[in-house]
Amino acid sequence: MKTIKTLSIAAVAALSLMSAASFAQSISVESSTLDGAEAKIAAQAQQQGAQYKITEANTNNRVHMTAELYK
């Protein structure tokens, strides 16, 4: 009985992680300013009903920004 309970807990934990990770999506945008790039990311996140976390930004003549979308 203890083994079945342990396996059930492990299965629930694995399914929880899979459902959260199944939506995580990485997006990249380019703009001439940091504010412009973040606005583009925010618009895409809003369109998908998601939140975002900026994971990278590079300013080398233009701004390249990457973010993770999640619900």
mmCIF file as gemmi writes it, N, C-alpha and C atoms, coordinates in Angstrom:
data_model
loop_
_atom_site.group_PDB
_atom_site.id
_atom_site.type_symbol
_atom_site.label_atom_id
_atom_site.label_alt_id
_atom_site.label_comp_id
_atom_site.label_asym_id
_atom_site.label_entity_id
_atom_site.label_seq_id
_atom_site.pdbx_PDB_ins_code
_atom_site.Cartn_x
_atom_site.Cartn_y
_atom_site.Cartn_z
_atom_site.occupancy
_atom_site.B_iso_or_equiv
_atom_site.pdbx_formal_charge
_atom_site.auth_seq_id
_atom_site.auth_asym_id
_atom_site.pdbx_PDB_model_num
ATOM 1 N N . MET Axp A 1 ? 0.822 -1.189 0 1 0 ? 1 A 1
ATOM 2 C CA . MET Axp A 1 ? 0 0 0 1 0 ? 1 A 1
ATOM 3 C C . MET Axp A 1 ? 0.866 1.253 0 1 0 ? 1 A 1
ATOM 4 N N . LYS Axp A 2 ? 1.953 1.217 0.757 1 0 ? 2 A 1
ATOM 5 C CA . LYS Axp A 2 ? 2.847 2.371 0.829 1 0 ? 2 A 1
ATOM 6 C C . LYS Axp A 2 ? 3.462 2.656 -0.55 1 0 ? 2 A 1
ATOM 7 N N . THR Axp A 3 ? 3.808 1.597 -1.29 1 0 ? 3 A 1
ATOM 8 C CA . THR Axp A 3 ? 4.398 1.756 -2.619 1 0 ? 3 A 1
ATOM 9 C C . THR Axp A 3 ? 3.409 2.417 -3.568 1 0 ? 3 A 1
ATOM 10 N N . ILE Axp A 4 ? 2.148 2.011 -3.524 1 0 ? 4 A 1
ATOM 11 C CA . ILE Axp A 4 ? 1.128 2.595 -4.397 1 0 ? 4 A 1
ATOM 12 C C . ILE Axp A 4 ? 0.944 4.075 -4.068 1 0 ? 4 A 1
ATOM 13 N N . LYS Axp A 5 ? 0.933 4.414 -2.795 1 0 ? 5 A 1
ATOM 14 C CA . LYS Axp A 5 ? 0.771 5.807 -2.377 1 0 ? 5 A 1
ATOM 15 C C . LYS Axp A 5 ? 1.944 6.653 -2.872 1 0 ? 5 A 1
ATOM 16 N N . THR Axp A 6 ? 3.162 6.136 -2.757 1 0 ? 6 A 1
ATOM 17 C CA . THR Axp A 6 ? 4.361 6.849 -3.21 1 0 ? 6 A 1
ATOM 18 C C . THR Axp A 6 ? 4.326 7.049 -4.721 1 0 ? 6 A 1
ATOM 19 N N . LEU Axp A 7 ? 3.928 5.999 -5.453 1 0 ? 7 A 1
ATOM 20 C CA . LEU Axp A 7 ? 3.841 6.111 -6.906 1 0 ? 7 A 1
ATOM 21 C C . LEU Axp A 7 ? 2.774 7.11 -7.322 1 0 ? 7 A 1
ATOM 22 N N . SER Axp A 8 ? 1.658 7.131 -6.613 1 0 ? 8 A 1
ATOM 23 C CA . SER Axp A 8 ? 0.592 8.084 -6.922 1 0 ? 8 A 1
ATOM 24 C C . SER Axp A 8 ? 1.058 9.516 -6.724 1 0 ? 8 A 1
ATOM 25 N N . ILE Axp A 9 ? 1.767 9.776 -5.649 1 0 ? 9 A 1
ATOM 26 C CA . ILE Axp A 9 ? 2.283 11.12 -5.382 1 0 ? 9 A 1
ATOM 27 C C . ILE Axp A 9 ? 3.28 11.531 -6.462 1 0 ? 9 A 1
ATOM 28 N N . ALA Axp A 10 ? 4.144 10.605 -6.848 1 0 ? 10 A 1
ATOM 29 C CA . ALA Axp A 10 ? 5.131 10.901 -7.894 1 0 ? 10 A 1
ATOM 30 C C . ALA Axp A 10 ? 4.435 11.187 -9.226 1 0 ? 10 A 1
ATOM 31 N N . ALA Axp A 11 ? 3.392 10.437 -9.543 1 0 ? 11 A 1
ATOM 32 C CA . ALA Axp A 11 ? 2.674 10.646 -10.802 1 0 ? 11 A 1
ATOM 33 C C . ALA Axp A 11 ? 1.977 12 -10.815 1 0 ? 11 A 1
ATOM 34 N N . VAL Axp A 12 ? 1.358 12.373 -9.711 1 0 ? 12 A 1
ATOM 35 C CA . VAL Axp A 12 ? 0.685 13.677 -9.627 1 0 ? 12 A 1
ATOM 36 C C . VAL Axp A 12 ? 1.703 14.805 -9.776 1 0 ? 12 A 1
ATOM 37 N N . ALA Axp A 13 ? 2.849 14.681 -9.129 1 0 ? 13 A 1
ATOM 38 C CA . ALA Axp A 13 ? 3.886 15.71 -9.226 1 0 ? 13 A 1
ATOM 39 C C . ALA Axp A 13 ? 4.388 15.834 -10.664 1 0 ? 13 A 1
ATOM 40 N N . ALA Axp A 14 ? 4.607 14.715 -11.321 1 0 ? 14 A 1
ATOM 41 C CA . ALA Axp A 14 ? 5.09 14.742 -12.709 1 0 ? 14 A 1
ATOM 42 C C . ALA Axp A 14 ? 4.062 15.379 -13.634 1 0 ? 14 A 1
ATOM 43 N N . LEU Axp A 15 ? 2.796 15.042 -13.475 1 0 ? 15 A 1
ATOM 44 C CA . LEU Axp A 15 ? 1.751 15.632 -14.317 1 0 ? 15 A 1
ATOM 45 C C . LEU Axp A 15 ? 1.612 17.128 -14.067 1 0 ? 15 A 1
ATOM 46 N N . SER Axp A 16 ? 1.783 17.558 -12.837 1 0 ? 16 A 1
ATOM 47 C CA . SER Axp A 16 ? 1.71 18.984 -12.524 1 0 ? 16 A 1
ATOM 48 C C . SER Axp A 16 ? 2.818 19.744 -13.235 1 0 ? 16 A 1
ATOM 49 N N . LEU Axp A 17 ? 4.006 19.207 -13.21 1 0 ? 17 A 1
ATOM 50 C CA . LEU Axp A 17 ? 5.128 19.861 -13.882 1 0 ? 17 A 1
ATOM 51 C C . LEU Axp A 17 ? 4.925 19.876 -15.388 1 0 ? 17 A 1
ATOM 52 N N . MET Axp A 18 ? 4.401 18.807 -15.943 1 0 ? 18 A 1
ATOM 53 C CA . MET Axp A 18 ? 4.19 18.747 -17.385 1 0 ? 18 A 1
ATOM 54 C C . MET Axp A 18 ? 3.15 19.764 -17.833 1 0 ? 18 A 1
ATOM 55 N N . SER Axp A 19 ? 2.08 19.936 -17.076 1 0 ? 19 A 1
ATOM 56 C CA . SER Axp A 19 ? 1.056 20.88 -17.504 1 0 ? 19 A 1
ATOM 57 C C . SER Axp A 19 ? 1.557 22.319 -17.425 1 0 ? 19 A 1
ATOM 58 N N . ALA Axp A 20 ? 2.365 22.636 -16.424 1 0 ? 20 A 1
ATOM 59 C CA . ALA Axp A 20 ? 2.913 23.984 -16.317 1 0 ? 20 A 1
ATOM 60 C C . ALA Axp A 20 ? 3.945 24.233 -17.412 1 0 ? 20 A 1
ATOM 61 N N . ALA Axp A 21 ? 4.757 23.25 -17.69 1 0 ? 21 A 1
ATOM 62 C CA . ALA Axp A 21 ? 5.808 23.408 -18.691 1 0 ? 21 A 1
ATOM 63 C C . ALA Axp A 21 ? 5.26 23.344 -20.109 1 0 ? 21 A 1
ATOM 64 N N . SER Axp A 22 ? 4.092 22.757 -20.279 1 0 ? 22 A 1
ATOM 65 C CA . SER Axp A 22 ? 3.567 22.613 -21.628 1 0 ? 22 A 1
ATOM 66 C C . SER Axp A 22 ? 3.192 23.961 -22.243 1 0 ? 22 A 1
ATOM 67 N N . PHE Axp A 23 ? 2.909 24.965 -21.43 1 0 ? 23 A 1
ATOM 68 C CA . PHE Axp A 23 ? 2.576 26.269 -21.989 1 0 ? 23 A 1
ATOM 69 C C . PHE Axp A 23 ? 3.8 27.157 -22.151 1 0 ? 23 A 1
ATOM 70 N N . ALA Axp A 24 ? 4.821 26.99 -21.327 1 0 ? 24 A 1
ATOM 71 C CA . ALA Axp A 24 ? 5.978 27.878 -21.385 1 0 ? 24 A 1
ATOM 72 C C . ALA Axp A 24 ? 6.45 28.023 -22.829 1 0 ? 24 A 1
ATOM 73 N N . GLN Axp A 25 ? 6.56 29.256 -23.252 1 0 ? 25 A 1
ATOM 74 C CA . GLN Axp A 25 ? 6.913 29.547 -24.638 1 0 ? 25 A 1
ATOM 75 C C . GLN Axp A 25 ? 7.937 30.669 -24.649 1 0 ? 25 A 1
ATOM 76 N N . SER Axp A 26 ? 8.968 30.509 -25.437 1 0 ? 26 A 1
ATOM 77 C CA . SER Axp A 26 ? 9.995 31.529 -25.563 1 0 ? 26 A 1
ATOM 78 C C . SER Axp A 26 ? 9.708 32.368 -26.81 1 0 ? 26 A 1
ATOM 79 N N . ILE Axp A 27 ? 9.775 33.688 -26.647 1 0 ? 27 A 1
ATOM 80 C CA . ILE Axp A 27 ? 9.573 34.582 -27.787 1 0 ? 27 A 1
ATOM 81 C C . ILE Axp A 27 ? 10.731 35.569 -27.862 1 0 ? 27 A 1
ATOM 82 N N . SER Axp A 28 ? 11.014 36.058 -29.047 1 0 ? 28 A 1
ATOM 83 C CA . SER Axp A 28 ? 12.053 37.062 -29.267 1 0 ? 28 A 1
ATOM 84 C C . SER Axp A 28 ? 11.494 38.179 -30.131 1 0 ? 28 A 1
ATOM 85 N N . VAL Axp A 29 ? 11.904 39.391 -29.839 1 0 ? 29 A 1
ATOM 86 C CA . VAL Axp A 29 ? 11.473 40.552 -30.62 1 0 ? 29 A 1
ATOM 87 C C . VAL Axp A 29 ? 12.664 41.46 -30.863 1 0 ? 29 A 1
ATOM 88 N N . GLU Axp A 30 ? 12.51 42.362 -31.805 1 0 ? 30 A 1
ATOM 89 C CA . GLU Axp A 30 ? 13.518 43.394 -32.061 1 0 ? 30 A 1
ATOM 90 C C . GLU Axp A 30 ? 12.837 44.746 -32.137 1 0 ? 30 A 1
ATOM 91 N N . SER Axp A 31 ? 13.563 45.771 -31.695 1 0 ? 31 A 1
ATOM 92 C CA . SER Axp A 31 ? 13.054 47.133 -31.723 1 0 ? 31 A 1
ATOM 93 C C . SER Axp A 31 ? 14.234 48.087 -31.671 1 0 ? 31 A 1
ATOM 94 N N . SER Axp A 32 ? 13.96 49.354 -31.779 1 0 ? 32 A 1
ATOM 95 C CA . SER Axp A 32 ? 15.032 50.344 -31.707 1 0 ? 32 A 1
ATOM 96 C C . SER Axp A 32 ? 15.299 50.792 -30.271 1 0 ? 32 A 1
ATOM 97 N N . THR Axp A 33 ? 14.363 50.499 -29.34 1 0 ? 33 A 1
ATOM 98 C CA . THR Axp A 33 ? 14.55 50.888 -27.934 1 0 ? 33 A 1
ATOM 99 C C . THR Axp A 33 ? 14.169 49.741 -27.01 1 0 ? 33 A 1
ATOM 100 N N . LEU Axp A 34 ? 14.66 49.781 -25.779 1 0 ? 34 A 1
ATOM 101 C CA . LEU Axp A 34 ? 14.287 48.787 -24.776 1 0 ? 34 A 1
ATOM 102 C C . LEU Axp A 34 ? 12.788 48.84 -24.488 1 0 ? 34 A 1
ATOM 103 N N . ASP Axp A 35 ? 12.257 50.054 -24.345 1 0 ? 35 A 1
ATOM 104 C CA . ASP Axp A 35 ? 10.822 50.201 -24.075 1 0 ? 35 A 1
ATOM 105 C C . ASP Axp A 35 ? 9.98 49.635 -25.216 1 0 ? 35 A 1
ATOM 106 N N . GLY Axp A 36 ? 10.416 49.853 -26.428 1 0 ? 36 A 1
ATOM 107 C CA . GLY Axp A 36 ? 9.691 49.335 -27.584 1 0 ? 36 A 1
ATOM 108 C C . GLY Axp A 36 ? 9.697 47.816 -27.63 1 0 ? 36 A 1
ATOM 109 N N . ALA Axp A 37 ? 10.84 47.219 -27.318 1 0 ? 37 A 1
ATOM 110 C CA . ALA Axp A 37 ? 10.938 45.765 -27.311 1 0 ? 37 A 1
ATOM 111 C C . ALA Axp A 37 ? 10.06 45.173 -26.213 1 0 ? 37 A 1
ATOM 112 N N . GLU Axp A 38 ? 10.083 45.776 -25.027 1 0 ? 38 A 1
ATOM 113 C CA . GLU Axp A 38 ? 9.248 45.265 -23.942 1 0 ? 38 A 1
ATOM 114 C C . GLU Axp A 38 ? 7.762 45.44 -24.264 1 0 ? 38 A 1
ATOM 115 N N . ALA Axp A 39 ? 7.408 46.526 -24.919 1 0 ? 39 A 1
ATOM 116 C CA . ALA Axp A 39 ? 6.017 46.737 -25.309 1 0 ? 39 A 1
ATOM 117 C C . ALA Axp A 39 ? 5.547 45.644 -26.273 1 0 ? 39 A 1
ATOM 118 N N . LYS Axp A 40 ? 6.414 45.235 -27.19 1 0 ? 40 A 1
ATOM 119 C CA . LYS Axp A 40 ? 6.065 44.166 -28.126 1 0 ? 40 A 1
ATOM 120 C C . LYS Axp A 40 ? 5.857 42.849 -27.39 1 0 ? 40 A 1
ATOM 121 N N . ILE Axp A 41 ? 6.733 42.56 -26.436 1 0 ? 41 A 1
ATOM 122 C CA . ILE Axp A 41 ? 6.594 41.331 -25.646 1 0 ? 41 A 1
ATOM 123 C C . ILE Axp A 41 ? 5.313 41.376 -24.814 1 0 ? 41 A 1
ATOM 124 N N . ALA Axp A 42 ? 5.06 42.516 -24.183 1 0 ? 42 A 1
ATOM 125 C CA . ALA Axp A 42 ? 3.85 42.66 -23.366 1 0 ? 42 A 1
ATOM 126 C C . ALA Axp A 42 ? 2.596 42.476 -24.214 1 0 ? 42 A 1
ATOM 127 N N . ALA Axp A 43 ? 2.601 42.988 -25.423 1 0 ? 43 A 1
ATOM 128 C CA . ALA Axp A 43 ? 1.441 42.852 -26.313 1 0 ? 43 A 1
ATOM 129 C C . ALA Axp A 43 ? 1.212 41.389 -26.689 1 0 ? 43 A 1
ATOM 130 N N . GLN Axp A 44 ? 2.277 40.666 -26.991 1 0 ? 44 A 1
ATOM 131 C CA . GLN Axp A 44 ? 2.137 39.252 -27.337 1 0 ? 44 A 1
ATOM 132 C C . GLN Axp A 44 ? 1.646 38.448 -26.138 1 0 ? 44 A 1
ATOM 133 N N . ALA Axp A 45 ? 2.16 38.766 -24.958 1 0 ? 45 A 1
ATOM 134 C CA . ALA Axp A 45 ? 1.725 38.067 -23.75 1 0 ? 45 A 1
ATOM 135 C C . ALA Axp A 45 ? 0.245 38.338 -23.487 1 0 ? 45 A 1
ATOM 136 N N . GLN Axp A 46 ? -0.17 39.583 -23.631 1 0 ? 46 A 1
ATOM 137 C CA . GLN Axp A 46 ? -1.572 39.935 -23.4 1 0 ? 46 A 1
ATOM 138 C C . GLN Axp A 46 ? -2.481 39.235 -24.406 1 0 ? 46 A 1
ATOM 139 N N . GLN Axp A 47 ? -2.043 39.163 -25.631 1 0 ? 47 A 1
ATOM 140 C CA . GLN Axp A 47 ? -2.808 38.516 -26.687 1 0 ? 47 A 1
ATOM 141 C C . GLN Axp A 47 ? -3.054 37.039 -26.372 1 0 ? 47 A 1
ATOM 142 N N . GLN Axp A 48 ? -2.091 36.401 -25.703 1 0 ? 48 A 1
ATOM 143 C CA . GLN Axp A 48 ? -2.206 34.98 -25.371 1 0 ? 48 A 1
ATOM 144 C C . GLN Axp A 48 ? -2.714 34.761 -23.946 1 0 ? 48 A 1
ATOM 145 N N . GLY Axp A 49 ? -3.036 35.838 -23.245 1 0 ? 49 A 1
ATOM 146 C CA . GLY Axp A 49 ? -3.524 35.717 -21.877 1 0 ? 49 A 1
ATOM 147 C C . GLY Axp A 49 ? -2.465 35.172 -20.935 1 0 ? 49 A 1
ATOM 148 N N . ALA Axp A 50 ? -1.23 35.577 -21.143 1 0 ? 50 A 1
ATOM 149 C CA . ALA Axp A 50 ? -0.106 35.052 -20.366 1 0 ? 50 A 1
ATOM 150 C C . ALA Axp A 50 ? 0.649 36.178 -19.677 1 0 ? 50 A 1
ATOM 151 N N . GLN Axp A 51 ? 1.523 35.792 -18.773 1 0 ? 51 A 1
ATOM 152 C CA . GLN Axp A 51 ? 2.465 36.719 -18.157 1 0 ? 51 A 1
ATOM 153 C C . GLN Axp A 51 ? 3.812 36.481 -18.824 1 0 ? 51 A 1
ATOM 154 N N . TYR Axp A 52 ? 4.76 37.37 -18.572 1 0 ? 52 A 1
ATOM 155 C CA . TYR Axp A 52 ? 6.069 37.185 -19.192 1 0 ? 52 A 1
ATOM 156 C C . TYR Axp A 52 ? 7.193 37.509 -18.224 1 0 ? 52 A 1
ATOM 157 N N . LYS Axp A 53 ? 8.342 36.928 -18.524 1 0 ? 53 A 1
ATOM 158 C CA . LYS Axp A 53 ? 9.566 37.194 -17.773 1 0 ? 53 A 1
ATOM 159 C C . LYS Axp A 53 ? 10.674 37.383 -18.802 1 0 ? 53 A 1
ATOM 160 N N . ILE Axp A 54 ? 11.29 38.545 -18.809 1 0 ? 54 A 1
ATOM 161 C CA . ILE Axp A 54 ? 12.374 38.824 -19.756 1 0 ? 54 A 1
ATOM 162 C C . ILE Axp A 54 ? 13.598 38.023 -19.336 1 0 ? 54 A 1
ATOM 163 N N . THR Axp A 55 ? 14.144 37.265 -20.27 1 0 ? 55 A 1
ATOM 164 C CA . THR Axp A 55 ? 15.294 36.412 -19.964 1 0 ? 55 A 1
ATOM 165 C C . THR Axp A 55 ? 16.592 36.935 -20.577 1 0 ? 55 A 1
ATOM 166 N N . GLU Axp A 56 ? 16.48 37.838 -21.562 1 0 ? 56 A 1
ATOM 167 C CA . GLU Axp A 56 ? 17.693 38.349 -22.215 1 0 ? 56 A 1
ATOM 168 C C . GLU Axp A 56 ? 17.362 39.624 -22.962 1 0 ? 56 A 1
ATOM 169 N N . ALA Axp A 57 ? 18.287 40.558 -22.943 1 0 ? 57 A 1
ATOM 170 C CA . ALA Axp A 57 ? 18.168 41.773 -23.743 1 0 ? 57 A 1
ATOM 171 C C . ALA Axp A 57 ? 19.562 42.178 -24.204 1 0 ? 57 A 1
ATOM 172 N N . ASN Axp A 58 ? 19.683 42.512 -25.483 1 0 ? 58 A 1
ATOM 173 C CA . ASN Axp A 58 ? 20.967 42.879 -26.06 1 0 ? 58 A 1
ATOM 174 C C . ASN Axp A 58 ? 20.789 44.162 -26.85 1 0 ? 58 A 1
ATOM 175 N N . THR Axp A 59 ? 21.62 45.142 -26.562 1 0 ? 59 A 1
ATOM 176 C CA . THR Axp A 59 ? 21.561 46.404 -27.305 1 0 ? 59 A 1
ATOM 177 C C . THR Axp A 59 ? 22.844 46.558 -28.111 1 0 ? 59 A 1
ATOM 178 N N . ASN Axp A 60 ? 22.76 46.207 -29.373 1 0 ? 60 A 1
ATOM 179 C CA . ASN Axp A 60 ? 23.898 46.317 -30.278 1 0 ? 60 A 1
ATOM 180 C C . ASN Axp A 60 ? 23.379 46.952 -31.569 1 0 ? 60 A 1
ATOM 181 N N . ASN Axp A 61 ? 23.223 48.277 -31.554 1 0 ? 61 A 1
ATOM 182 C CA . ASN Axp A 61 ? 22.603 49.077 -32.606 1 0 ? 61 A 1
ATOM 183 C C . ASN Axp A 61 ? 21.078 48.953 -32.611 1 0 ? 61 A 1
ATOM 184 N N . ARG Axp A 62 ? 20.552 47.78 -32.353 1 0 ? 62 A 1
ATOM 185 C CA . ARG Axp A 62 ? 19.12 47.544 -32.184 1 0 ? 62 A 1
ATOM 186 C C . ARG Axp A 62 ? 18.951 46.695 -30.936 1 0 ? 62 A 1
ATOM 187 N N . VAL Axp A 63 ? 17.757 46.677 -30.413 1 0 ? 63 A 1
ATOM 188 C CA . VAL Axp A 63 ? 17.493 45.894 -29.207 1 0 ? 63 A 1
ATOM 189 C C . VAL Axp A 63 ? 16.91 44.545 -29.61 1 0 ? 63 A 1
ATOM 190 N N . HIS Axp A 64 ? 17.507 43.482 -29.107 1 0 ? 64 A 1
ATOM 191 C CA . HIS Axp A 64 ? 16.989 42.128 -29.269 1 0 ? 64 A 1
ATOM 192 C C . HIS Axp A 64 ? 16.641 41.65 -27.871 1 0 ? 64 A 1
ATOM 193 N N . MET Axp A 65 ? 15.372 41.237 -27.666 1 0 ? 65 A 1
ATOM 194 C CA . MET Axp A 65 ? 14.915 40.839 -26.338 1 0 ? 65 A 1
ATOM 195 C C . MET Axp A 65 ? 14.206 39.495 -26.432 1 0 ? 65 A 1
ATOM 196 N N . THR Axp A 66 ? 14.487 38.634 -25.462 1 0 ? 66 A 1
ATOM 197 C CA . THR Axp A 66 ? 13.85 37.317 -25.381 1 0 ? 66 A 1
ATOM 198 C C . THR Axp A 66 ? 13.119 37.221 -24.055 1 0 ? 66 A 1
ATOM 199 N N . ALA Axp A 67 ? 11.956 36.561 -24.078 1 0 ? 67 A 1
ATOM 200 C CA . ALA Axp A 67 ? 11.175 36.4 -22.854 1 0 ? 67 A 1
ATOM 201 C C . ALA Axp A 67 ? 10.482 35.051 -22.859 1 0 ? 67 A 1
ATOM 202 N N . GLU Axp A 68 ? 10.119 34.572 -21.669 1 0 ? 68 A 1
ATOM 203 C CA . GLU Axp A 68 ? 9.33 33.368 -21.494 1 0 ? 68 A 1
ATOM 204 C C . GLU Axp A 68 ? 7.91 33.774 -21.183 1 0 ? 68 A 1
ATOM 205 N N . LEU Axp A 69 ? 6.944 33.226 -21.911 1 0 ? 69 A 1
ATOM 206 C CA . LEU Axp A 69 ? 5.529 33.442 -21.611 1 0 ? 69 A 1
ATOM 207 C C . LEU Axp A 69 ? 5.049 32.273 -20.774 1 0 ? 69 A 1
ATOM 208 N N . TYR Axp A 70 ? 4.235 32.562 -19.772 1 0 ? 70 A 1
ATOM 209 C CA . TYR Axp A 70 ? 3.677 31.508 -18.928 1 0 ? 70 A 1
ATOM 210 C C . TYR Axp A 70 ? 2.338 31.942 -18.385 1 0 ? 70 A 1
ATOM 211 N N . LYS Axp A 71 ? 1.512 30.956 -18.027 1 0 ? 71 A 1
ATOM 212 C CA . LYS Axp A 71 ? 0.192 31.258 -17.463 1 0 ? 71 A 1
ATOM 213 C C . LYS Axp A 71 ? 0.21 31.043 -15.976 1 0 ? 71 A 1
